[in-house]
Amino acid sequence: MRILVLPLLALSALLAGCSGDADAGLPMPLTHADKVALIASLPEPYRSADLANGIFRFQGICKECHTLGRGSQNLTGPNLFNMFDQVAGARTDFIYSDAIKNAGFKWDAEHLQGWLTGPQTYLPGAKMTFQGLPNEKDRIDLIVYLMTETGYRTPGMLAASKPRP
């Protein structure tokens, strides 16, 4: 696992949004230790992701239209914080295309693989202008980067964080 700690933490600080009442139900961003534990718990090929490449892909492809921080504003595309395990098109603070509103799936690595390959092919009628990321390794790196920056927690992480009776 290749983790570049300083660039990742610096980028996290830049992308982190301000919290307010609207964020009350959102998870807190992951700590560095949480990110390390998350990546270590992922199956291959995600466990071997190159976060530096994921950051590079996000900065070069996604950042113009999307934010990642808890409480950050929507841009042309929605803020992606807390996107994993959420129903596609269900956020109430963003206007989605009918294709996404009616997609009927929850965002996970498998759906993101298809989406990032080509949104219009994966979900006909999608309005996103992004043409796709053809390299599978680049998609994996980007997906893991999104997991680390959007508050994603594996079921094991969630179970471990619940208070015990």
N, C-alpha and C positions, 0 to 999 in steps of 0.2 A: 504494500500500500504506500503510495507516494503522496505525502501530505506536505505542502509547503505552508507551514504554520503562520509566519508573519504576513505573507500576502493574503492568505485566507482571512485572518483576523482583521487586517486593515480593510479589506473589502467588506467584510461583515459590518464593521463600524460605519463605513460610508453608506451602505445600503439600508441600515437599520432605520426604521421610522419611529416617529413619536407615538407613544401610546395614549389613548384616550378612552372615554367610556365605550365607544364603539368596539374597542378591542377587548373588552372584559371577557368574552367567551373564547378568545383565541389563546392558543398555547404560547408560552414564552419562547423566544428564540433559543436554539440549542447553545450550550456552552461548548468550549473547545473539547472538553472531556466527553461530552455527549456526542459530538461529531465523530470523534475517534471511535467511540463505542458503536455508534450507528454503522459506520463504514465496516468495522470489524465483524458486525453481525449480518451483513448482507451476503447473499449467495454470490458466487462467481457468475458472470464477469464483473458485477458491480463492486465487489470487494476490492478489486484491483484497479479501480478507476483512478485516473490521473486528474486530481482536482485542479491543478494549474491549467490543464487543457479545458476543463469544465468552466473555469472562470473566464478563460480566453474566449470560449465559444459564447458564453452569456454576454460578455462585454461587446463582442463583435456582431452578434446576431439578435439578441433578445432585449438588451438594455434600452434600446431606443423606444420600445413599446411597452415594456413590463418593468415593474418594481418587485422587490422581494421582501422588503422589511415589514415587520409587524406594524400595522397601522399606516403604511405608506400609501400614497394616493395611486389611483388608477391612471394610466396614461392612455394611449390609443388602445392598448390591451389591458386586461385586469391585473391588479397586484396579485402575485402568485403565492403570497404567504398563506400557509395552511391549505394548499391545494390538494395535497395527497390525501386519498381516501374521502374526498369530497365529490359530490355529484357534479359532473360537467355542466356548466351553464346555470348553476343554482345560486350563485352569489346575487344578493339583492341590490348591490351598489354598482352593478355594471350591466350594460345592455348587450346581450349576446345575440348572435345570429340564431335563427330558428333551428338550424342544423345542430348547433351546440346545445341549445336549450332542450332539444328532443333526443339527444344522443343516448341517454339512459345508462351511462356507465359512470363509475367513480375513477378519478385519476389515480393511476398507479404506474409502475415502471413499464408494464406491458403496453398500456394504452399510450403512454408517452413515446415509447419506441415507434409505434405506428404513426402517431401525430407528428413527431419530429421528422419522420421519413418524408412526409408530404401531407400537410393538413387537408388540402382539397381532395386528395386521393383517399385519404383515410376516412374523411367525413365529408362527402359531397355536400356542397352548399355552405361550407365553412367560409367565412369572410376574411380570414387571416391571410395576409399577402405573402407571408414567408413561404418560400418555395420548397423548403425541406433541407435536411442535413443528411447527405447520402452515406457518409462514413459511419458505420455502426459503432466503432470505438469512440468517435466524437459524440455520438448520441448517448452512449453509456456514461461518459465523463460528464456531460451536461446534466443528465438525469441525477447522478449522484451529487453533483454540485447543488442542484435544485433541492434535493432532499436535505442537504446540510444547512441550507439557507432559508428554508421555508417552514421550519418548525416540525418537520416530519419525525415521528417516533415509531419504531417498530412495535408490534404487539408486546414483545418481551420488555421493551423499554417502558411502555405504558403500564404493564403489570407491575414492574419493579418500582414504579413511582407512586403507586396507590398505597395509601396507609393500610397497615395491617391491623386487624382487630385484636 
